[in-house]
Amino acid sequence: MLIGEVARRSGVSTRMLRHYDALGLVRPTGRTVGGYREYSAEDVRRIFHVESLRSLGLSLKQIGRALEDPAFTPSALISDLVRWTEDRLARERELLERLRAIDASAPTDWQGVLRIVALMRELDSTSAARRQQAVLARSEEVPVPAELLAGAALTESDPHVAGALRWALARAGGDGVAALVAGARSEDVAVRRRAVLAIAGMPGAPGAAAALADALGDPDTTVRGHAALALGRQGVAGAVPALVGMVVEGSHDVDAAEVLGTLSQDPGCADRITTALVDELAAPTADSATRIRLVQALVELAGSTVREVLRQLAHDDDHAVARVASALVGVLERRSPGDRADEDA
């Protein structure tokens, strides 16, 4: 089979076939009387083998070694190819994100493009101070794509820079919520924590409440806590179980108790919260420290039931719990002396 026919059947150009011949990668078995290359069926099979290995990303040198060295084992080379391909894809994904961020900023001229590129570089700086300054300095000067801010917020580990990014996102009008919602579903718990905390700072943004409600079911206590505090401050009664759980676990329990107190201003919610706290007080697994936190949370609640519960707890078998409850009863009585006078009458 002559080179032209081989090229048509294999899809490999005659120029590349000559290159393979020069490298010794695929040499035709014979020559015609006129000196033209003549390929056998075995030669053609070797060409297909070469093309198959090229499709995996192997260089021609690596292919030659693979085909000629009987001791060659592909596992190490394939592992290297996997790693190189992953690195290349990561670089291409980063490029795609940069292009999307520039496109989202709707630049009217190349100066606008260059400003966004400069901001991206500053956000990638190893200096936390420089990253923070980049967010704060440009928030008014240049409209920054919310998606760019959201992406930075999901990866930022410095608390000061993260705070600046959340502040900028809150001012962006909720445009970055979609990117944050995707982060809230990440397998990386650190990314989920950052995402939910950022969403919590955008209470009026479309989709924010739904994302926070979903986060109440997150397996991570910190994620659940961020969502519960944000929803509770918005008056969402569905956050009550998670807030009570925070008091039990001692995770931001003071903040959780304050939010429960605010929610208890709704008469329809007050009894529910009181019952949940009392049930946890009676749980056999509750140790003394947990029960003290629950007692302290009770005093934040509105409603007359709380005072009676605390009076009963003032005689609790756990002396530490009883002392705290007794002291809090005194606090409540000093807080509303008129109610006490009515009771004494």
Secondary structure as the mmCIF struct_conf table of DSSP 4:
data_model
#
loop_
_struct_conf.conf_type_id
_struct_conf.id
_struct_conf.beg_label_comp_id
_struct_conf.beg_label_asym_id
_struct_conf.beg_label_seq_id
_struct_conf.end_label_comp_id
_struct_conf.end_label_asym_id
_struct_conf.end_label_seq_id
STRN STRN1 LEU A 2 LEU A 2
HELX_RH_AL_P HELX_RH_AL_P1 ILE A 3 SER A 10
HELX_RH_AL_P HELX_RH_AL_P2 THR A 14 LEU A 23
TURN_TY1_P TURN_TY1_P1 GLY A 24 GLY A 24
BEND BEND1 LEU A 25 VAL A 26
BEND BEND2 THR A 29 THR A 29
STRN STRN2 GLY A 30 ARG A 31
TURN_TY1_P TURN_TY1_P2 VAL A 33 GLY A 34
STRN STRN3 ARG A 37 GLU A 38
HELX_RH_AL_P HELX_RH_AL_P3 ALA A 41 SER A 55
TURN_TY1_P TURN_TY1_P3 LEU A 56 GLY A 57
HELX_RH_AL_P HELX_RH_AL_P4 LEU A 60 GLU A 68
TURN_TY1_P TURN_TY1_P4 PRO A 70 ALA A 71
HELX_RH_AL_P HELX_RH_AL_P5 PRO A 74 ALA A 104
TURN_TY1_P TURN_TY1_P5 SER A 105 SER A 105
BEND BEND3 THR A 108 ASP A 109
HELX_RH_AL_P HELX_RH_AL_P6 TRP A 110 LEU A 123
TURN_TY1_P TURN_TY1_P6 ASP A 124 ASP A 124
BEND BEND4 THR A 126 THR A 126
HELX_RH_AL_P HELX_RH_AL_P7 ALA A 128 GLU A 141
BEND BEND5 VAL A 142 VAL A 142
HELX_LH_PP_P HELX_LH_PP_P1 PRO A 143 PRO A 145
HELX_RH_AL_P HELX_RH_AL_P8 ALA A 146 THR A 155
HELX_RH_AL_P HELX_RH_AL_P9 PRO A 159 ARG A 171
TURN_TY1_P TURN_TY1_P7 ALA A 172 GLY A 176
HELX_RH_AL_P HELX_RH_AL_P10 VAL A 177 ALA A 184
TURN_TY1_P TURN_TY1_P8 ARG A 185 ARG A 185
BEND BEND6 GLU A 187 GLU A 187
HELX_RH_AL_P HELX_RH_AL_P11 VAL A 189 ALA A 200
TURN_TY1_P TURN_TY1_P9 GLY A 201 GLY A 201
TURN_TY1_P TURN_TY1_P10 PRO A 203 GLY A 204
BEND BEND7 ALA A 205 ALA A 205
TURN_TY1_P TURN_TY1_P11 PRO A 206 GLY A 207
HELX_RH_AL_P HELX_RH_AL_P12 ALA A 208 ALA A 215
TURN_TY1_P TURN_TY1_P12 LEU A 216 GLY A 217
BEND BEND8 PRO A 219 ASP A 220
HELX_RH_AL_P HELX_RH_AL_P13 THR A 221 ARG A 233
TURN_TY1_P TURN_TY1_P13 GLN A 234 GLY A 235
HELX_RH_3T_P HELX_RH_3T_P1 ALA A 237 ALA A 239
HELX_RH_AL_P HELX_RH_AL_P14 VAL A 240 GLU A 249
TURN_TY1_P TURN_TY1_P14 GLY A 250 GLY A 250
BEND BEND9 SER A 251 HIS A 252
HELX_RH_AL_P HELX_RH_AL_P15 ASP A 253 LEU A 263
TURN_TY1_P TURN_TY1_P15 SER A 264 GLN A 265
BEND BEND10 ASP A 266 ASP A 266
HELX_RH_AL_P HELX_RH_AL_P16 PRO A 267 LEU A 281
TURN_TY1_P TURN_TY1_P16 ALA A 282 ALA A 282
TURN_TY1_P TURN_TY1_P17 PRO A 284 THR A 285
HELX_RH_AL_P HELX_RH_AL_P17 SER A 288 LEU A 298
TURN_TY1_P TURN_TY1_P18 VAL A 299 GLU A 300
BEND BEND11 GLY A 303 GLY A 303
TURN_TY1_P TURN_TY1_P19 SER A 304 SER A 304
HELX_RH_AL_P HELX_RH_AL_P18 THR A 305 LEU A 313
TURN_TY1_P TURN_TY1_P20 ALA A 314 HIS A 315
BEND BEND12 ASP A 317 ASP A 318
HELX_RH_AL_P HELX_RH_AL_P19 HIS A 319 ARG A 335
HELX_RH_AL_P HELX_RH_AL_P20 PRO A 337 ASP A 344
#
